[in-house]
């Protein structure tokens, strides 16, 4: 089996490429790059002391689950570019990566043009870090915690669509709370999403799951990058989010409506 992955360059993105290579003979990794020191170096997120403090916690949690940035293994063929470039790349440039058995999008920029049409036609899978249709957009699991909705922290595995995080859902993934910090818990959701996808690709189940159309009337928040300001990050850092209390009742009735839920 061959896989093509459209992703970014943080440890969690590199980890997914490695995991795909454990169940595929060859992985084509189209990698959009941004700074690996968010908050410290201005890029997708602004540079400030507050952002540096916030993202030092994010990076520590990410390293806990995924380790440091590292070289790809020989089964992963990488094509790197600046974040935002993906929709400007020609079909000829990507030709080698367009004959795969499965296509996965995780952390790439918004894909448009001929490429999104190709990926939709080939039933590409998107990993959305957030529970759609409840939380859509940017940094969804952060906003779920910010809104005191920790049981809405998770991932949605869905078909890629032309709208942001709007394609039909295959299933939801949720991390089981085991005394993690809020940063570790949201990053654990990424690990659970990876684990579930690799298992279901390996077994072939991913190709047999029926999709469910998203109900946009259930949306709680649609977040944008500009919403995540110094003031918001500072407020989050100063609050004490009591995840232990929130997860005392872990019955299914306390969670939102989920589709083929995967807990780990």
KOLFI-125776 format. One record per residue: residue in one letter; x, y, z of N, C-alpha, C in turn. Coordinates in steps of 0.1 Angstrom, whole numbers, padded with zeros to 4 digits, always signed. Example, Ala and Ser with C-alpha at 12.3 -4.5 7.8 and 13.67 -1.06 7.14 Angstrom:
BEGIN
a+0132-0057+0078+0123-0045+0078+0132-0033+0078;s+0128-0022+0071+0137-0011+0071+0129+0000+0079;
***
This chain:
BEGIN
x+0008-0012+0000+0000+0000+0000+0009+0013+0000;x+0005+0023-0008+0011+0036-0008+0002+0046-0002;x+0008+0056+0006+0000+0066+0012+0006+0080+0008;x-0002+0090+0007+0002+0104+0005-0003+0112+0016;x+0006+0119+0023+0002+0127+0034+0005+0142+0032;x-0005+0150+0034-0003+0165+0033-0003+0170+0047;x+0008+0176+0052+0009+0179+0066+0019+0190+0068;x+0023+0192+0081+0032+0203+0084+0045+0197+0090;x+0053+0205+0098+0066+0200+0101+0069+0200+0116;x+0059+0200+0125+0060+0199+0139+0062+0184+0143;x+0067+0181+0155+0069+0167+0158+0057+0158+0156;x+0045+0163+0159+0033+0155+0157+0030+0152+0143;x+0034+0161+0134+0032+0158+0120+0042+0148+0114;x+0054+0150+0119+0065+0140+0115+0062+0126+0120;x+0056+0126+0132+0052+0113+0138+0042+0105+0130;x+0032+0112+0124+0022+0106+0116+0028+0100+0104;x+0038+0107+0098+0045+0102+0086+0052+0089+0089;x+0059+0088+0101+0066+0076+0105+0056+0065+0107;x+0045+0068+0114+0035+0058+0117+0028+0052+0104;x+0026+0061+0095+0020+0056+0082+0030+0046+0075;x+0043+0049+0076+0053+0041+0070+0054+0027+0077;x+0048+0026+0089+0049+0013+0095+0038+0003+0089;x+0028+0009+0082+0018+0000+0076+0017+0002+0061;x+0026+0010+0055+0026+0013+0041+0040+0010+0036;x+0041+0006+0023+0054+0003+0017+0061+0016+0014;x+0053+0027+0011+0059+0040+0007+0049+0051+0011;x+0055+0062+0016+0047+0073+0020+0053+0086+0014;x+0044+0093+0006+0048+0106+0001+0043+0116+0010;x+0052+0124+0015+0049+0134+0026+0051+0148+0020;x+0040+0155+0017+0041+0169+0012+0039+0178+0025;x+0050+0184+0028+0052+0191+0041+0053+0206+0040;x+0043+0213+0046+0044+0227+0046+0051+0231+0059;x+0060+0240+0058+0069+0243+0070+0066+0257+0076;x+0067+0257+0089+0066+0270+0097+0076+0268+0108;x+0078+0278+0116+0088+0278+0127+0085+0267+0136;x+0096+0260+0142+0094+0250+0152+0095+0256+0166;x+0096+0270+0166+0097+0277+0179+0085+0288+0179;x+0073+0283+0179+0061+0293+0179+0062+0301+0192;x+0058+0314+0190+0058+0323+0201+0071+0330+0203;x+0082+0323+0200+0096+0328+0201+0100+0335+0188;x+0095+0329+0177+0098+0334+0164+0084+0337+0157;x+0082+0349+0152+0070+0353+0146+0067+0345+0133;x+0055+0339+0132+0052+0331+0121+0037+0330+0120;x+0031+0318+0120+0017+0317+0120+0011+0323+0133;x+0018+0322+0144+0014+0329+0157+0024+0340+0159;x+0019+0351+0166+0027+0362+0168+0038+0360+0179;x+0048+0368+0179+0059+0367+0189+0056+0376+0200;x+0056+0370+0213+0054+0378+0225+0058+0369+0237;x+0060+0376+0248+0064+0368+0260+0052+0358+0264;x+0040+0363+0262+0028+0354+0266+0028+0342+0257;x+0029+0345+0244+0029+0334+0234+0041+0324+0236;x+0052+0330+0240+0064+0321+0242+0061+0312+0254;x+0055+0317+0265+0051+0309+0276+0041+0299+0273;x+0031+0303+0266+0020+0294+0262+0026+0282+0253;x+0033+0286+0243+0038+0275+0234+0050+0267+0240;x+0056+0272+0250+0066+0263+0257+0059+0252+0264;x+0047+0254+0268+0038+0243+0274+0034+0234+0263;x+0030+0239+0252+0025+0231+0240+0037+0222+0236;x+0049+0228+0234+0060+0220+0229+0064+0209+0239;x+0064+0213+0252+0067+0202+0262+0057+0191+0261;x+0044+0194+0260+0034+0183+0258+0036+0175+0246;x+0039+0182+0235+0041+0176+0222+0053+0166+0223;x+0064+0171+0229+0076+0162+0230+0073+0150+0239;x+0064+0152+0249+0060+0141+0258+0054+0129+0249;x+0045+0133+0240+0038+0123+0232+0046+0119+0219;x+0053+0128+0213+0059+0126+0200+0074+0127+0198;x+0080+0132+0209+0095+0134+0208+0099+0147+0201;x+0111+0148+0198+0116+0160+0191+0115+0158+0176;x+0117+0169+0169+0118+0169+0154+0129+0159+0151;x+0128+0152+0140+0138+0142+0136+0137+0139+0121;x+0147+0133+0116+0148+0129+0102+0137+0119+0099;x+0132+0119+0087+0123+0109+0082+0130+0096+0079;x+0123+0085+0080+0129+0072+0077+0129+0070+0062;x+0137+0060+0057+0138+0059+0042+0126+0056+0034;x+0115+0051+0041+0102+0048+0034+0094+0061+0032;x+0098+0072+0037+0091+0085+0036+0098+0094+0027;x+0091+0097+0016+0097+0107+0006+0090+0120+0008;x+0099+0130+0012+0093+0143+0016+0095+0154+0005;x+0085+0162+0003+0086+0174-0005+0082+0186+0004;x+0091+0195+0007+0089+0206+0016+0087+0219+0009;x+0078+0227+0015+0075+0240+0010+0070+0249+0021;x+0069+0262+0018+0064+0271+0028+0049+0269+0031;x+0045+0271+0043+0031+0270+0046+0023+0280+0038;x+0012+0274+0031+0004+0282+0023+0007+0280+0008;x+0018+0273+0005+0022+0271-0009+0014+0260-0016;x+0008+0251-0008+0003+0238-0014-0007+0240-0025;x-0015+0250-0025-0026+0252-0035-0020+0258-0048;x-0007+0262-0048-0001+0268-0059+0009+0258-0067;x+0010+0246-0061+0019+0236-0067+0012+0229-0079;x+0019+0227-0090+0014+0221-0102+0011+0206-0100;x+0003+0201-0108+0000+0186-0108+0012+0178-0112;x+0020+0184-0122+0032+0177-0126+0042+0175-0115;x+0043+0185-0106+0052+0185-0095+0049+0174-0085;x+0036+0172-0083+0031+0162-0073+0028+0148-0080;x+0031+0147-0092+0027+0135-0100+0030+0122-0092;x+0042+0120-0087+0046+0108-0080+0037+0105-0069;x+0031+0115-0062+0023+0113-0050+0009+0112-0053;x+0005+0111-0066-0009+0111-0070-0014+0097-0074;x-0006+0086-0071-0011+0073-0074-0011+0064-0062;x-0015+0070-0051-0015+0063-0038-0028+0056-0036;x-0028+0047-0026-0040+0040-0022-0049+0048-0012;x-0042+0056-0005-0049+0064+0005-0042+0078+0006;x-0051+0088+0008-0046+0102+0010-0051+0108+0023;x-0041+0114+0030-0044+0119+0044-0040+0133+0045;x-0048+0141+0051-0045+0156+0053-0045+0158+0068;x-0034+0163+0073-0033+0166+0088-0024+0178+0090;x-0030+0189+0093-0023+0201+0096-0018+0209+0084;x-0023+0206+0072-0019+0214+0060-0027+0227+0060;x-0023+0236+0052-0031+0248+0050-0043+0245+0041;x-0052+0255+0040-0064+0253+0033-0062+0249+0018;x-0066+0238+0014-0063+0233+0000-0074+0237-0009;x-0070+0243-0021-0079+0248-0031-0075+0243-0045;x-0083+0247-0054-0080+0245-0068-0081+0230-0072;x-0072+0226-0082-0073+0213-0088-0070+0202-0077;x-0061+0206-0067-0057+0196-0058-0069+0192-0049;x-0077+0201-0044-0088+0197-0035-0098+0189-0043;x-0100+0192-0056-0109+0184-0064-0104+0169-0066;x-0091+0168-0068-0084+0155-0069-0086+0147-0056;x-0083+0154-0045-0084+0147-0032-0098+0143-0028;x-0108+0151-0031-0122+0148-0028-0126+0136-0037;x-0122+0136-0050-0125+0125-0059-0119+0111-0054;x-0107+0112-0047-0100+0101-0042-0103+0098-0027;x-0114+0104-0022-0119+0101-0009-0108+0104+0002;x-0101+0115+0001-0090+0118+0010-0096+0120+0024;x-0088+0116+0034-0092+0117+0048-0085+0129+0055;x-0093+0137+0062-0088+0148+0070-0088+0145+0085;x-0077+0148+0092-0078+0147+0106-0080+0161+0112;x-0092+0163+0117-0095+0176+0123-0093+0175+0138;x-0084+0183+0144-0082+0183+0158-0093+0192+0165;x-0104+0185+0168-0116+0191+0173-0127+0182+0170;x-0138+0183+0178-0150+0175+0175-0159+0183+0166;x-0159+0180+0153-0169+0186+0144-0182+0178+0146;x-0194+0185+0144-0195+0199+0140-0195+0209+0151;x-0192+0204+0163-0193+0213+0175-0182+0224+0175;x-0170+0220+0173-0159+0230+0172-0152+0229+0159;x-0152+0239+0151-0146+0240+0138-0136+0252+0137;x-0126+0251+0128-0117+0262+0126-0104+0259+0132;x-0098+0269+0138-0084+0269+0143-0083+0266+0158;x-0074+0258+0163-0071+0255+0177-0084+0251+0185;x-0091+0242+0179-0104+0238+0184-0104+0232+0198;x-0094+0224+0201-0093+0218+0214-0089+0228+0225;x-0081+0238+0221-0079+0249+0230-0092+0256+0234;x-0100+0259+0224-0112+0266+0226-0122+0258+0234;x-0122+0245+0232-0131+0236+0240-0128+0237+0255;x-0115+0237+0258-0111+0239+0272-0114+0253+0277;x-0111+0263+0268-0114+0277+0272-0128+0279+0275;x-0137+0272+0268-0152+0273+0270-0157+0263+0281;x-0147+0257+0289-0151+0248+0299-0158+0236+0294;x-0154+0231+0282-0161+0220+0276-0150+0209+0273;x-0143+0204+0284-0132+0194+0281-0137+0181+0275;x-0149+0178+0276-0154+0165+0270-0157+0167+0255;x-0154+0179+0250-0154+0182+0236-0140+0182+0230;x-0130+0178+0238-0116+0177+0233-0115+0164+0226;x-0110+0164+0213-0109+0152+0206-0105+0154+0192;x-0108+0145+0183-0105+0146+0169-0116+0141+0160;x-0118+0146+0149-0128+0141+0139-0120+0136+0127;x-0123+0123+0123-0117+0118+0111-0128+0118+0101;x-0126+0126+0090-0137+0128+0081-0132+0129+0067;x-0140+0128+0057-0137+0130+0043-0133+0145+0041;x-0123+0147+0033-0120+0161+0029-0131+0167+0021;x-0135+0180+0024-0145+0187+0016-0139+0201+0012;x-0146+0208+0004-0142+0221+0000-0143+0232+0011;x-0152+0229+0021-0154+0238+0032-0144+0234+0043;x-0141+0243+0052-0132+0240+0063-0138+0230+0073;x-0132+0219+0075-0137+0209+0085-0151+0205+0083;x-0156+0205+0071-0170+0203+0069-0174+0190+0061;x-0164+0182+0058-0167+0170+0051-0174+0160+0059;x-0181+0150+0053-0188+0140+0061-0179+0132+0070;x-0184+0129+0082-0176+0123+0093-0176+0107+0091;x-0164+0102+0093-0162+0087+0094-0163+0083+0109;x-0156+0090+0118-0157+0087+0132-0151+0098+0141;x-0153+0097+0154-0147+0106+0163-0137+0099+0172;x-0127+0106+0177-0117+0101+0186-0117+0109+0198;x-0116+0103+0210-0115+0110+0223-0104+0104+0232;x-0096+0113+0238-0086+0108+0247-0093+0106+0261;x-0090+0094+0267-0094+0092+0281-0085+0099+0291;x-0091+0106+0300-0083+0114+0309-0077+0105+0320;x-0064+0107+0321-0056+0100+0331-0046+0109+0339;x-0052+0119+0344-0044+0129+0352-0034+0137+0344;x-0037+0139+0331-0028+0148+0323-0030+0162+0326;x-0021+0171+0324-0023+0185+0324-0032+0189+0312;x-0037+0201+0312-0045+0205+0301-0038+0204+0287;x-0025+0208+0287-0017+0208+0275-0014+0193+0271;x-0011+0185+0281-0009+0171+0277-0022+0164+0272;x-0033+0168+0278-0046+0162+0274-0049+0165+0260;x-0048+0178+0256-0051+0181+0242-0042+0175+0232;x-0029+0174+0236-0019+0167+0227-0022+0152+0227;x-0027+0147+0238-0030+0133+0238-0041+0130+0227;x-0050+0139+0225-0060+0137+0215-0054+0135+0201;x-0043+0142+0198-0036+0140+0186-0031+0125+0185;x-0025+0121+0196-0019+0107+0196-0030+0097+0194;x-0042+0099+0200-0053+0090+0199-0058+0090+0184;x-0058+0101+0178-0062+0102+0164-0053+0094+0155;x-0040+0096+0157-0030+0088+0150-0032+0073+0152;x-0033+0069+0164-0034+0055+0168-0046+0049+0161;x-0057+0056+0161-0069+0050+0155-0068+0049+0140;x-0063+0059+0134-0062+0059+0119-0052+0048+0114;x-0041+0047+0121-0031+0036+0117-0037+0023+0119;x-0044+0020+0130-0051+0008+0132-0061+0005+0121;x-0069+0015+0117-0080+0012+0108-0075+0012+0093;x-0064+0018+0091-0057+0017+0077-0052+0003+0076;x-0045-0002+0087-0038-0015+0087-0048-0026+0085;x-0060-0025+0092-0070-0035+0091-0079-0034+0078;x-0078-0023+0072-0087-0020+0060-0101-0015+0064;x-0103-0014+0077-0116-0009+0082-0119+0005+0077;x-0109+0013+0075-0111+0027+0071-0118+0029+0058;x-0117+0019+0050-0123+0019+0036-0137+0014+0037;x-0142+0009+0048-0155+0003+0049-0165+0011+0058;x-0160+0022+0064-0168+0029+0074-0178+0039+0066;x-0190+0038+0069-0200+0047+0063-0198+0061+0069;x-0200+0071+0061-0199+0085+0066-0212+0091+0070;x-0211+0101+0078-0223+0108+0084-0222+0123+0080;x-0232+0128+0075-0232+0143+0071-0232+0151+0084;x-0224+0162+0084-0223+0171+0095-0235+0179+0097;x-0240+0181+0109-0251+0189+0112-0246+0203+0117;x-0246+0213+0109-0240+0226+0112-0248+0233+0123;x-0261+0229+0125-0269+0236+0136-0263+0233+0149;x-0254+0223+0151-0249+0219+0164-0235+0226+0167;x-0231+0235+0158-0219+0242+0160-0219+0251+0173;x-0209+0250+0181-0207+0258+0193-0198+0270+0190;x-0187+0267+0183-0177+0278+0181-0170+0275+0167;x-0169+0286+0159-0161+0285+0147-0149+0295+0150;x-0137+0290+0152-0126+0299+0157-0117+0301+0145;x-0110+0313+0146-0100+0317+0136-0087+0320+0143;x-0077+0320+0135-0063+0323+0141-0063+0336+0148;x-0070+0346+0143-0069+0360+0148-0076+0360+0162;x-0084+0350+0165-0091+0350+0178-0082+0347+0189;x-0070+0340+0186-0061+0336+0196-0051+0347+0199;x-0054+0356+0208-0046+0367+0211-0038+0366+0224;x-0029+0375+0227-0022+0375+0239-0031+0375+0251;x-0041+0383+0250-0051+0384+0262-0058+0370+0264;x-0062+0364+0253-0068+0351+0255-0058+0340+0261;x-0046+0340+0255-0036+0330+0260-0033+0333+0275;x-0031+0346+0278-0028+0349+0292-0039+0345+0302;x-0052+0347+0297-0063+0343+0305-0063+0328+0308;x-0060+0321+0297-0060+0306+0298-0049+0302+0308;x-0037+0308+0307-0026+0304+0315-0029+0307+0330;x-0036+0317+0332-0039+0321+0346-0050+0313+0353;x-0059+0307+0344-0070+0299+0350-0065+0286+0354;x-0072+0280+0364-0069+0266+0368-0080+0257+0363;x-0078+0250+0352-0088+0241+0347-0087+0228+0354;x-0098+0225+0361-0099+0213+0369-0104+0201+0361;x-0095+0194+0354-0099+0183+0345-0104+0171+0354;x-0098+0170+0366-0102+0158+0374-0117+0159+0378;x-0122+0171+0381-0136+0173+0385-0144+0171+0372;x-0140+0176+0361-0148+0176+0349-0150+0161+0344;x-0140+0152+0347-0141+0139+0342-0145+0129+0353;x-0150+0133+0364-0156+0124+0374-0167+0116+0368;x-0175+0122+0361-0186+0115+0354-0182+0112+0340;x-0179+0100+0337-0174+0097+0323-0184+0088+0316;x-0197+0089+0319-0207+0081+0312-0209+0087+0298;x-0214+0079+0289-0216+0083+0276-0225+0095+0274;x-0235+0096+0284-0244+0107+0283-0238+0120+0285;x-0226+0121+0291-0220+0134+0294-0212+0139+0282;x-0211+0131+0271-0203+0135+0259-0213+0140+0249;x-0209+0147+0239-0217+0151+0228-0221+0139+0219;x-0230+0141+0210-0233+0130+0201-0220+0126+0193;x-0216+0114+0193-0204+0109+0186-0207+0099+0176;x-0199+0098+0166-0200+0088+0155-0189+0078+0155;x-0192+0065+0156-0183+0054+0157-0171+0058+0166;x-0174+0062+0179-0164+0068+0188-0152+0058+0191;x-0140+0064+0191-0128+0056+0194-0122+0063+0206;x-0121+0056+0218-0115+0061+0230-0102+0055+0233;x-0092+0062+0237-0079+0056+0241-0072+0065+0251;
***
